[in-house]
Each structure stands twice: as structure tokens, then as C-alpha cells.
Amino acid sequence: MEIKTGYMPFHEYKTYYRIVGDLNSNQTPLLLLHGGPGSIHNYFEVFDQLAEKTGRPLVMYDQLGCGKSSVPDDKSLWQADTWVDELIQLRKYLGLNEVHLLGQSWGGMLAIIYMCDHAPKGVKSLILASTLSSAKLWEQEQHRMIKFMSVEDQSAIATAEKTNDFTTPMYLKANEHFMLQHASGPITKDSPEFLRREKVSGEASYVTAWGPNEYCPTGTLRSYNYTNKLKNIVTPTLVTSGTDDLCTPLVAKTMFDQLPNSEWKLFAHSRHMAFIDETSVYMKHLAQWLARND
């Protein structure tokens, strides 16, 4: 399978992209929007097997502020408008007139904002993977799950939130426990190479746009709430999530209930990246969905 990489000029910066397969094939490409902000494309390389098995081309990229893309020292950039503009420019630059659009976590928020506020043409289907339509509901659900942690971990997180100090060893340990339970990891020598590879995470873009962790949205996205706008997305939409996900079943169902043309697939043994935790099941379901909506 051919892999092409390159850079798109974006304002005075550059955006790194990676194309798997042939964009001129008879199958609509799958365009992937990674999480974070700042989590980079690497984990999406698990989708290469989908391209190999089905011949469907893939496009993934590092959003501005992380990975192989520019990482400017300008906090004013870290807001939704910047990344929506980048997505619009990338589709133009690569001639992606028709796509299936998959957004995971923050990438799903980006996809929702794009679909609701810009009504783009040529999106054949939308896949909202472990994402959210309301920052407030997300915060509420994370705090509900924190209540299932050990007393020590709960106390460390509560203290960090009260003092606004997210650097203590007790807090860092508690947050690591939370993320291992509901997000991903651990990365070991047996993990796929694309997960082990050294990467430039967008720490500044994450903290500025979202906050210090998953359960304290204090950044530029803190008032994000598109739940009531979801009814305007008539594009066929697949919501995917895991039973132990940061995207809890309530968060997923809230989106599913509002989307007029949607399906929801809940993965029984997954956290925040069902395509990593249950790769073969996820890829099979996704391949069928894409084929049905071509």
C-alpha cells in the first residue's frame, strides 16, 4: 500500500499530512481527525489495515500545534476556529471533494463544529468516535467516574482542583490511574511501533484549548455545547464508544438521541480508543458502515 506524506502551507505555518493508498481510487477516502487538541495522528496508523484490506484510501494529519506540523508559540491560535480553518484548507489542498469523516475525541468535536457551522458539501458519512457534544456534560461524567476511584486518588484530584496545582506527585499518580482506566495505555515494548514512536504532543494547545486534564475544561473550548445543533446533521452518522470510555454511554447516547440519521455501536471491552482496544471488531464494523454509505 503506497504511503505519501507532505506539508500543506497554512497561514505562515505548515500542516503535515499522511495519505495511505490512492486518492484517485473508486472508493471515497476516509479523513481522520485526531484528538487532543495536540494528540497527533500516530494512533490512526492502526487504520492502515483497513486500507490494505479494502483498498479505501485514508488521509490523516497532525493538526497545527503538535506532531510534525508547526508548533507556534502563540496562545491566541488555540481555539476551534483555527483548526476548523485548517480542516477546510486541507480538503481544498488535497482535492478531497468527497470524504467519509471520522473524528475521535476532540477530533469529533471538530467534526461536529464543522458540520453544524459550515454545512460542508461532500461528506458522505460521519463517524463520531468517543467524542462529545457538551463540555459541561463531559465534565459532569468524568467527575462521576472519579467517585469510583480509591479514596487517595479522589482526594488528590479534589485537592488539585481546589488549589489549581496539577503538578503534585499524588495528583499525577491519580490522573494516570484515571487515564489508564478510561483512556489508553500503558505503552509497552509489545505495543505497535506507531504507539511507541517518539512524538511531539501539543501540550500548550491542549492546556490552552481544553484544560489541565480531561475533567477540568477551563480553556477556550469550555463553553462548547452543540447538543441542540446535532439535529441539523442529516448526514448518516455512526457514533462509536467503549463501555469504560471517557465518552461514557450517557455522553454517547446524548449525541445518538439528537442525531436524526444515526447508529450507535458500543464496544464492550474498550476505553477511549476502541479501534486500539478492539481493533479487529472495530475495523470490521467500520468497513461495513463505509461500504454501506459510499
C-alpha positions in Angstrom: 0.0 0.0 0.0 1.5 3.3 -1.1 2.1 5.9 1.7 2.6 9.6 0.8 3.5 12.3 3.2 3.8 16.0 2.8 3.1 19.5 4.1 0.3 21.9 3.4 1.1 25.7 3.8 -1.3 27.0 6.4 -1.1 30.8 7.0 2.6 31.3 7.9 2.8 27.7 9.2 2.7 24.2 7.8 0.5 21.2 8.3 1.8 17.6 8.0 -0.4 15.1 6.3 -0.1 11.3 5.5 -2.0 9.6 2.7 -2.4 5.8 2.6 -3.5 4.4 -0.8 -4.7 6.1 -3.9 -6.9 9.1 -3.6 -8.0 8.5 -7.2 -9.4 5.0 -6.5 -13.1 4.4 -6.9 -13.6 4.5 -3.1 -14.3 7.6 -1.1 -11.4 8.4 1.2 -11.7 8.3 5.0 -10.4 11.6 6.5 -9.3 11.2 10.2 -9.3 13.9 12.8 -7.2 13.2 15.8 -7.9 14.0 19.4 -6.4 16.3 22.0 -6.1 19.0 20.9 -2.5 18.0 20.5 -2.7 14.2 20.4 -1.2 13.8 16.9 -2.1 11.3 14.1 0.1 8.4 15.1 -2.5 6.1 16.7 -4.6 6.4 13.5 -1.9 4.3 11.7 -3.9 1.3 13.1 -6.3 2.2 10.3 -3.7 1.3 7.6 -5.0 -2.3 7.8 -8.4 -1.0 6.7 -6.8 0.5 3.6 -4.9 -2.7 2.9 -7.9 -5.0 3.3 -10.5 -2.8 1.4 -8.4 -0.6 -0.9 -10.1 2.5 0.7 -7.6 5.5 0.8 -7.0 7.2 4.1 -5.9 10.8 4.9 -4.6 11.7 8.4 -2.7 14.8 9.6 -1.2 16.4 12.6 -3.2 19.4 13.5 -1.4 22.7 14.0 0.3 22.8 17.4 1.6 19.2 17.5 3.4 16.4 15.8 5.2 17.1 12.6 3.1 20.2 11.9 4.2 23.7 13.1 4.1 24.3 16.8 3.9 28.1 17.1 4.3 29.9 20.4 1.1 31.8 20.1 -1.7 31.0 22.5 -4.3 33.0 20.6 -4.2 30.3 17.9 -5.5 27.5 20.2 -9.3 27.8 19.6 -11.8 25.9 17.4 -11.7 28.4 14.5 -8.0 27.8 13.8 -8.5 24.0 13.5 -11.7 24.3 11.5 -10.0 26.6 9.1 -7.1 24.1 8.8 -9.6 21.3 8.0 -11.3 23.4 5.3 -8.0 24.3 3.8 -6.7 20.7 3.8 -9.8 19.4 2.0 -9.2 22.0 -0.7 -5.4 21.5 -0.9 -5.7 17.7 -1.3 -8.8 17.9 -3.5 -10.9 15.9 -1.1 -14.3 16.7 -2.7 -15.9 13.7 -1.2 -14.9 12.1 2.1 -16.1 10.0 5.0 -15.1 12.0 8.1 -14.0 10.3 11.3 -13.3 12.4 14.4 -12.1 10.9 17.6 -12.4 12.7 21.0 -11.5 16.4 20.3 -11.4 15.4 16.6 -15.1 14.5 16.9 -15.8 17.9 18.4 -14.0 19.5 15.5 -16.1 17.4 13.1 -19.4 18.5 14.9 -18.4 22.2 14.8 -17.5 21.8 11.1 -20.7 20.1 10.2 -23.0 22.3 12.2 -21.5 25.7 11.5 -20.2 25.2 7.9 -22.6 22.7 6.4 -19.8 21.3 4.2 -20.6 19.5 0.9 -19.3 16.1 0.0 -19.3 14.4 3.5 -20.8 11.1 2.7 -20.9 9.9 6.3 -19.7 10.9 9.7 -18.1 8.7 12.4 -18.1 10.3 15.9 -15.6 8.1 17.8 -15.6 8.5 21.6 -16.4 12.2 21.4 -18.9 14.7 23.0 -21.4 17.4 22.2 -21.2 19.2 25.5 -18.1 20.1 27.6 -20.3 20.5 30.7 -21.8 17.0 30.4 -18.3 15.6 29.8 -17.0 17.3 32.9 -20.0 16.0 34.9 -19.5 12.4 33.7 -15.7 12.4 34.4 -16.4 13.6 38.0 -19.0 10.8 38.4 -16.4 8.2 37.3 -13.8 9.8 39.7 -16.1 8.7 42.5 -15.3 5.0 41.7 -11.5 5.6 42.3 -9.6 5.0 45.6 -10.1 7.5 48.4 -6.5 8.5 48.0 -6.9 9.2 44.3 -10.2 11.1 44.8 -8.6 13.2 47.5 -5.5 14.0 45.3 -7.7 15.1 42.4 -10.0 17.2 44.6 -7.0 18.9 46.2 -5.5 19.7 42.8 -8.8 21.2 41.6 -9.1 23.3 44.8 -5.6 24.6 44.8 -5.3 24.8 41.0 -2.0 22.9 41.3 -1.8 20.0 38.9 1.9 19.2 39.5 2.0 17.2 42.8 3.1 13.6 42.7 -0.2 12.5 44.3 -2.3 14.2 41.7 -0.1 13.0 38.8 -0.4 9.4 40.0 -4.2 9.7 40.5 -4.6 11.2 37.0 -2.5 8.4 35.5 -4.8 5.8 37.2 -7.8 7.6 35.7 -6.4 7.7 32.2 -5.3 4.1 32.3 -8.8 3.1 33.3 -10.7 5.2 30.8 -8.4 6.4 28.1 -5.5 4.3 26.9 -2.2 2.6 27.8 0.1 1.5 29.1 2.6 1.7 26.3 5.0 -1.3 26.5 7.6 -2.9 24.3 4.9 -5.1 22.8 2.8 -2.1 21.8 2.6 -1.4 18.0 5.5 0.8 16.7 3.3 3.7 15.9 2.3 4.0 19.6 5.8 3.6 20.9 7.3 6.2 18.4 8.6 9.4 19.9 6.2 12.3 19.3 5.7 16.0 19.8 2.5 16.3 21.8 0.8 19.6 21.7 0.8 20.4 25.4 0.3 24.1 25.0 -2.6 23.7 22.6 -4.2 21.1 24.9 -4.0 23.2 28.1 -5.0 26.4 26.4 -7.9 25.0 24.4 -9.2 22.3 26.9 -7.5 22.4 30.3 -5.1 20.7 32.7 -6.8 17.3 32.3 -9.9 15.6 30.9 -12.2 16.6 33.8 -11.4 20.3 34.1 -12.4 22.1 30.8 -11.1 25.6 31.6 -9.8 26.5 28.2 -11.2 28.2 25.0 -13.5 25.1 24.4 -15.0 25.2 27.9 -18.4 26.6 26.7 -18.6 24.1 23.8 -22.2 22.8 23.6 -23.5 21.5 20.3 -26.1 19.1 21.6 -29.1 21.1 20.4 -27.5 21.7 17.0 -26.9 18.0 16.3 -30.5 17.7 14.9 -29.2 19.7 11.9 -26.7 17.0 10.8 -28.7 14.8 8.4 -25.5 13.1 7.1 -25.5 9.3 8.1 -23.6 9.3 11.4 -22.1 6.4 13.3 -21.4 7.0 17.0 -18.8 4.6 18.5 -17.7 4.3 22.1 -16.5 1.9 24.7 -18.0 0.8 28.0 -15.0 2.1 30.0 -14.7 5.2 27.9 -14.2 8.8 28.9 -17.1 9.1 26.4 -19.5 7.4 28.8 -22.6 5.7 27.5 -24.6 8.7 28.6 -22.4 11.1 26.6 -22.7 8.8 23.5 -26.4 8.3 23.9 -26.9 12.1 24.3 -25.4 12.5 20.8 -27.2 9.5 19.3 -30.6 10.7 20.6 -30.2 14.1 18.9 -28.8 12.9 15.5 -31.6 12.3 13.1 -29.8 9.7 10.9 -27.5 7.8 13.3 -26.4 4.4 14.6 -24.5 3.8 17.9 -22.1 1.0 18.3 -21.0 0.4 21.9 -17.8 -1.7 22.2 -17.9 -4.0 25.3 -14.2 -4.2 26.0 -13.0 -0.7 25.2 -11.9 2.6 26.6 -11.4 5.8 24.7 -9.9 4.2 21.6 -12.0 1.2 20.7 -10.0 0.9 17.4 -6.9 0.1 19.6 -8.6 -1.9 22.3 -10.8 -4.0 19.9 -9.1 -3.4 16.6 -10.5 -6.3 14.5 -14.1 -5.9 15.7 -13.9 -2.1 15.1 -12.4 -2.4 11.6 -15.0 -4.9 10.6 -17.8 -2.7 11.7 -16.3 0.4 10.2 -15.6 -1.3 6.8 -19.3 -2.4 6.6 -20.5 1.1 7.6 -18.3 2.8 4.9 -19.3 0.4 2.2 -23.0 0.9 3.0 -22.6 4.7 2.8 -20.4 5.1 -0.2 
